[in-house]
Amino acid sequence: MPTTAPNLRREVVEALVREALLSRTGGGAERPSGAAPNPLVVNVSARHCHLTQEAVEQLFGPGHKLTPMKWLYQEGQFAAKESVTLVGPRSRVISNLRILGPCRTLNQVELAFTDAIALGFKIPVRPSGKIEGTPGCMLMGPNGFFEMPEGVIRAAPHAHLSPEDAEYYGVKSGDMMKLRVGGELGVTFDRMLARVDPSFKLEVHIDTDEGNACGLGPDSRVELFR
């Protein structure tokens, strides 16, 4: 009987496919020389929120803990079973806004530009955690409401890199990189924020508007470079 391969996460399989395509096509002139230490994963991040434990308890009840529904590519990160309703300006709402866990030290909602338009928001592009001066909103859960005075952003496109990845690409945390996506709708993103941490696995995050604009799919040819 043939040997069966171990179960791999979809994101890893997609990354391996992209790496194979890059090796066949030469990878582009600006691609760093030598073999990359890790496969490049590019994922579309749909609208979601990050909450503190205090906010979770106010929305879902005292002592409530987030329940993992789907583990994400970054170690220890998950999409929770819990979701909330976001109430924006003029009482416009988005239902089933997914919470990502684990809990954080601040409350933040990440929307795409078209989400913001539908809600009547004018939101800035910000790195995660940089919420000063941003709009707020009301969140509604089964146990009540939670008011956010600020924290609604459009997340800046960014790349998670380990120190090994950062050395390979020649960047440090806070640098701007470029992401080239090939195909019929191919584009190059010129301001891809590098975020470096020993806990990170190599992964680029773009939002749903950006993913749709470039037609990103599992077979898309992608290049990350300085």
Secondary structure, DSSP 8 states (H G I E B T S, - for coil): ---------HHHHHHHHHHHHHHHHT--TTS-SS--SS--EEEEE-SEEE--HHHHHHHH-TT----EEEE-SSTT-EEEEEEEEEE-GGG-EEEEEEEEES--SS-EEE--HHHHHHHT----EE-TT--TT---EEEEETTEEEEESS-EEEE--EEEE-HHHHHHHT--TT-EEEEEE-STT-EEEEEEEEEE-TT--SEEEEEHHHHHHHT--TT--EEEE-
